């Protein structure tokens, strides 16, 4: 399963870099361990999922 990214949530957009926290909150709820094609890697959104 991959979280669909809307244009307002693109990884490289100025809006994302200005305030990434709402996006990561949404990602944490929907898919806490997420494969990102644009980044070419996993995005893990909580400490608990790492350790």
C-alpha positions, 0 to 999 in steps of 0.5 A, a space after each residue: 500500500 502506498 499513500 497517494 501524494 496530492 500536489 500539496 504534499 509533494 516531497 520537494 515542494 516549497 510548501 512541504 519544506 515550509 511546514 512538513 508537520 501536518 503531512 507527517 502527522 497524516 502519514 503517521 496515522 495512515 501509513 507509519 512505515 512508508 515507501 517513498 518513490 521520490 526519495 527512493 527509500 523508507 520513511 519511518 514516522 515514529 521512534 517506536 517503529 524504528 526500535 
